[in-house]
């Protein structure tokens, strides 16, 4: 009822206003009684939580999202339990490892002028490749993506430029259109592009 809504609203307000971080710091300080130690522990804890989310949630669901769109090309209906495909296949961590490996190498290439552009598109198909073959090893996924995108990198870049209008609309709508229109539309289109390059 209203009490529940009030509690949820209070919690959301606490998180968005930054009060939650202050309360966590205060809780750590009551244990350590040292401002410096409390800050160090807070930073380490924050990095650990973000890294855990990145490894166990963001990266696997990047792959799962691609798989769902690839399945949608073939099947009229996709069962909800397919969202947990990687878990059922016991390949959750391997899929994450492939994506992290690609991200890590791209981060290294990002410090070069050409690499930041070229490698983005060389590794572009990694999530799709892993989505189709969760058993694949990280190096194999990258090698296959590089081979697939050979001769297609500039083409893919120009293709992505066609979405610029959607990005502009996202800025105007405060990101609303990105969530409900642009992101699903781009995933659908790029899944078709992956299928085209794959063939």
Backbone torsions as a table, in degrees:
resi	resn	phi	psi	omega
1	UNK	NA	-148.9	-177.9
2	UNK	-66.5	-32.9	-179.8
3	UNK	-63.3	-44.1	179.7
4	UNK	-63.2	-44.0	179.5
5	UNK	-62.3	-37.6	178.9
6	UNK	-65.1	-39.6	178.4
7	UNK	-65.6	-45.1	179.6
8	UNK	-63.1	-44.0	179.4
9	UNK	-62.8	-39.0	179.0
10	UNK	-65.4	-41.6	179.8
11	UNK	-64.7	-45.5	178.9
12	UNK	-61.2	-43.0	178.9
13	UNK	-63.1	-37.3	179.6
14	UNK	-65.7	-43.8	-178.6
15	UNK	-68.5	-48.2	-175.7
16	UNK	-70.0	-26.9	-179.4
17	UNK	-84.4	-11.0	179.4
18	UNK	91.8	-1.7	-179.7
19	UNK	-63.9	-30.4	-179.6
20	UNK	-61.5	-42.0	179.5
21	UNK	-63.5	-39.0	179.0
22	UNK	-64.6	-42.2	-179.4
23	UNK	-66.0	-37.7	177.4
24	UNK	-65.2	-43.7	177.3
25	UNK	-60.7	-41.2	179.0
26	UNK	-64.9	-39.7	178.9
27	UNK	-64.1	-42.5	178.0
28	UNK	-65.5	-38.3	-179.6
29	UNK	-64.5	-35.6	178.7
30	UNK	-65.1	-23.5	179.1
31	UNK	-87.9	-46.0	-174.8
32	UNK	-86.9	-30.8	-175.9
33	UNK	57.3	28.6	178.9
34	UNK	-138.5	117.2	-179.9
35	UNK	-57.4	-42.5	-177.8
36	UNK	-66.6	-47.4	179.7
37	UNK	-63.5	-38.5	179.5
38	UNK	-62.5	-42.6	-179.8
39	UNK	-66.2	-42.2	178.9
40	UNK	-62.3	-46.1	179.3
41	UNK	-63.0	-40.4	179.8
42	UNK	-63.1	-43.2	179.6
43	UNK	-64.7	-45.1	179.2
44	UNK	-62.1	-43.2	179.2
45	UNK	-63.2	-41.4	179.4
46	UNK	-63.9	-44.0	178.9
47	UNK	-63.7	-41.3	179.9
48	UNK	-63.1	-44.5	-179.9
49	UNK	-64.1	-44.2	179.8
50	UNK	-64.6	-44.2	-179.6
51	UNK	-63.1	-40.2	179.1
52	UNK	-63.6	-43.3	178.0
53	UNK	-63.0	-42.7	-179.0
54	UNK	-62.1	-46.3	-175.1
55	UNK	-75.4	-45.2	-170.7
56	UNK	-98.4	-9.0	-179.5
57	UNK	-125.1	-61.8	-172.4
58	UNK	-60.8	-53.0	-175.7
59	UNK	-66.1	-46.2	178.4
60	UNK	-61.7	-39.1	-178.3
61	UNK	-76.2	-17.8	170.1
62	UNK	-64.6	-43.3	178.0
63	UNK	-68.0	-45.3	-178.7
64	UNK	-61.3	-40.5	178.7
65	UNK	-58.7	-42.8	177.6
66	UNK	-64.3	-40.3	-178.8
67	UNK	-63.9	-41.1	-179.5
68	UNK	-61.7	-41.0	-179.8
69	UNK	-71.5	-34.7	176.6
70	UNK	-67.6	-38.4	177.2
71	UNK	-66.6	-34.6	-179.2
72	UNK	-64.5	-20.6	177.4
73	UNK	-70.8	-23.7	-174.4
74	UNK	-108.2	-39.8	-174.6
75	UNK	-109.7	144.3	178.9
76	UNK	-72.8	-36.7	180.0
77	UNK	-125.8	139.5	178.9
78	UNK	-119.3	117.2	-179.7
79	UNK	-58.5	144.5	-177.5
80	UNK	-60.9	-33.3	-176.5
81	UNK	-65.8	-10.8	175.9
82	UNK	-67.8	-17.1	175.2
83	UNK	-61.1	-26.4	-179.2
84	UNK	-104.7	24.8	-177.3
85	UNK	-54.7	-46.2	-178.0
86	UNK	-63.8	-34.0	178.3
87	UNK	-68.4	-45.7	179.6
88	UNK	-65.0	-34.6	179.7
89	UNK	-83.0	-3.2	-178.2
90	UNK	57.1	41.3	179.6
91	UNK	-126.0	21.1	-177.6
92	UNK	-58.6	-51.3	-176.5
93	UNK	-72.3	-36.3	180.0
94	UNK	-64.3	-41.7	177.9
95	UNK	-61.7	-41.6	178.3
96	UNK	-64.2	-40.7	-179.2
97	UNK	-62.5	-40.2	178.1
98	UNK	-62.1	-44.9	-178.9
99	UNK	-67.4	-40.4	-180.0
100	UNK	-66.3	-39.5	179.1
101	UNK	-61.0	-43.7	178.4
102	UNK	-65.5	-42.3	179.5
103	UNK	-63.4	-40.0	-179.0
104	UNK	-64.5	-47.5	179.6
105	UNK	-65.1	-38.5	178.3
106	UNK	-64.7	-37.4	178.5
107	UNK	-61.3	-37.5	177.7
108	UNK	-68.4	-42.5	179.4
109	UNK	-68.4	-23.2	-176.3
110	UNK	-62.2	-22.7	-178.9
111	UNK	-79.7	-5.4	174.8
112	UNK	-102.3	156.2	-175.8
113	UNK	-68.6	-51.8	-176.8
114	UNK	-77.9	-34.9	-175.4
115	UNK	-60.1	-37.2	-178.7
116	UNK	-59.1	-35.7	179.9
117	UNK	-86.5	-51.4	-174.1
118	UNK	-62.7	-48.3	-174.7
119	UNK	-70.9	-26.3	175.6
120	UNK	-56.8	-43.0	-178.1
121	UNK	-87.1	-22.5	174.3
122	UNK	-65.7	-38.3	-177.5
123	UNK	-96.0	7.7	-171.8
124	UNK	-57.5	-35.8	-172.6
125	UNK	-91.0	1.1	-177.6
126	UNK	-53.9	-49.9	-179.3
127	UNK	-60.2	-35.8	179.2
128	UNK	-69.8	-40.4	179.2
129	UNK	-63.3	-45.3	179.0
130	UNK	-66.5	-35.1	178.5
131	UNK	-61.5	-38.0	179.4
132	UNK	-81.0	-29.2	-177.0
133	UNK	-138.0	82.8	-178.0
134	UNK	-63.0	-16.0	-178.9
135	UNK	-82.3	-10.3	-174.7
136	UNK	-66.2	146.9	179.4
137	UNK	-84.8	154.7	-176.8
138	UNK	-53.5	-47.2	-178.3
139	UNK	-64.8	-37.5	179.6
140	UNK	-67.2	-39.8	179.4
141	UNK	-63.1	-43.0	179.1
142	UNK	-66.2	-43.8	-179.3
143	UNK	-61.8	-40.5	179.8
144	UNK	-67.7	-40.4	178.1
145	UNK	-63.6	-43.5	178.9
146	UNK	-60.5	-42.7	179.9
147	UNK	-66.0	-41.5	-179.1
148	UNK	-65.3	-37.4	-175.1
149	UNK	-89.2	1.1	177.0
150	UNK	-63.1	117.1	-178.1
151	UNK	87.4	0.2	-177.8
152	UNK	-120.2	-0.9	-174.3
153	UNK	-63.6	-49.2	179.2
154	UNK	-65.4	-36.7	177.6
155	UNK	-61.2	-44.2	179.8
156	UNK	-66.4	-38.5	177.9
157	UNK	-61.0	-47.3	179.6
158	UNK	-64.6	-35.4	178.3
159	UNK	-63.8	-42.3	179.9
160	UNK	-65.7	-30.1	179.0
161	UNK	-62.3	-24.3	-179.8
162	UNK	-69.3	-13.6	179.1
163	UNK	-91.2	2.6	-175.2
164	UNK	-57.9	-38.6	179.6
165	UNK	-60.5	-38.3	178.2
166	UNK	-65.7	-39.6	178.6
167	UNK	-64.3	-41.0	178.2
168	UNK	-62.6	-40.6	177.8
169	UNK	-64.0	-35.2	177.9
170	UNK	-62.7	-37.5	177.8
171	UNK	-65.9	-40.5	-178.7
172	UNK	-67.5	-37.8	-176.2
173	UNK	-94.1	9.9	178.9
174	UNK	68.2	28.3	178.2
175	UNK	89.4	-5.8	-178.4
176	UNK	-60.0	-48.9	-178.0
177	UNK	-67.7	-27.8	178.0
178	UNK	-63.4	-41.7	-176.9
179	UNK	-71.0	-46.4	-171.2
180	UNK	-95.8	-15.9	-176.9
181	UNK	-127.5	-57.9	-173.0
182	UNK	-63.1	-51.8	-176.4
183	UNK	-59.8	-50.1	178.2
184	UNK	-63.1	-39.2	-179.5
185	UNK	-64.1	-45.1	-178.8
186	UNK	-66.3	-41.3	178.2
187	UNK	-60.1	-41.2	179.5
188	UNK	-64.4	-46.9	-178.5
189	UNK	-66.5	-43.5	-178.2
190	UNK	-71.6	-23.3	173.3
191	UNK	-67.7	-38.9	175.8
192	UNK	-66.2	-38.4	178.7
193	UNK	-64.5	-41.1	178.6
194	UNK	-61.0	-45.0	179.4
195	UNK	-61.2	-38.8	180.0
196	UNK	-65.9	-46.5	179.5
197	UNK	-68.4	-35.8	-179.2
198	UNK	-63.3	-38.7	-179.8
199	UNK	-73.4	NA	NA
